[in-house]
Amino acid sequence: MPILTKMSEVPTPESLPFFEGGGNTFHKHRCPHGPHDWLCNSPYCEVLTDLCPDHEGHEPVRKGSEPWRR
């Protein structure tokens, strides 16, 4: 089951999958499998050119679910 979701509320030139991480601003990742772009709003991303969660990449850290808070 895909983790990424298609954007439907805001029309864009192209419909990109996105990951809801709880941040305020979306940024664009580039998955080398395909390759394809996907949007994310996690405030903790450091690498923007790695595999996406749908292609066995790590899921971005969600705001409020940080590993160091557990």
C-alpha positions as CSV (number, residue, x, y, z in Angstrom):
1,M,0.0,0.0,0.0
2,P,1.5,3.4,-1.0
3,I,2.4,5.7,1.8
4,L,2.4,8.8,-0.4
5,T,-0.9,10.5,-1.3
6,K,-1.9,12.5,-4.4
7,M,-2.6,16.2,-3.8
8,S,-6.2,17.0,-4.6
9,E,-7.1,20.3,-2.8
10,V,-4.6,22.7,-4.4
11,P,-4.4,22.5,-8.2
12,T,-0.8,22.3,-9.4
13,P,0.7,22.1,-12.9
14,E,1.3,18.4,-12.2
15,S,-0.2,16.3,-9.4
16,L,2.7,15.2,-7.1
17,P,2.5,12.6,-4.4
18,F,3.1,14.1,-0.9
19,F,3.9,13.1,2.6
20,E,2.2,14.9,5.5
21,G,4.8,15.4,8.2
22,G,3.2,18.2,10.1
23,G,5.4,21.1,9.1
24,N,4.3,24.4,7.7
25,T,6.0,24.5,4.2
26,F,6.3,21.8,1.6
27,H,9.6,21.0,-0.2
28,K,10.3,18.7,-3.1
29,H,12.2,15.5,-2.9
30,R,13.5,13.6,-6.0
31,C,13.3,9.8,-5.8
32,P,15.8,8.1,-8.1
33,H,13.4,5.2,-8.7
34,G,11.7,6.3,-11.9
35,P,12.8,9.1,-11.2
36,H,9.9,11.1,-9.8
37,D,9.3,14.1,-7.5
38,W,7.3,14.1,-4.3
39,L,6.4,16.8,-1.8
40,C,7.0,16.7,1.9
41,N,6.4,19.0,4.8
42,S,8.5,17.3,7.5
43,P,10.8,20.0,9.1
44,Y,13.6,17.4,9.6
45,C,14.6,16.4,6.1
46,E,18.3,16.6,5.3
47,V,18.6,14.6,2.0
48,L,16.2,15.4,-0.8
49,T,17.5,12.9,-3.4
50,D,17.0,9.5,-1.7
51,L,14.3,6.8,-2.3
52,C,10.8,7.8,-1.3
53,P,8.8,5.7,1.2
54,D,6.9,3.9,-1.6
55,H,10.2,2.6,-3.0
56,E,11.7,1.3,0.3
57,G,13.1,4.7,1.4
58,H,12.8,6.0,5.0
59,E,9.6,7.7,6.0
60,P,10.3,11.3,6.9
61,V,10.1,12.2,10.6
62,R,6.6,13.5,11.6
63,K,6.5,16.6,13.8
64,G,5.4,15.5,17.2
65,S,6.6,11.9,16.7
66,E,10.4,12.6,16.8
67,P,12.4,9.6,17.9
68,W,14.2,11.6,20.5
69,R,10.9,12.4,22.3
70,R,10.1,8.7,22.9
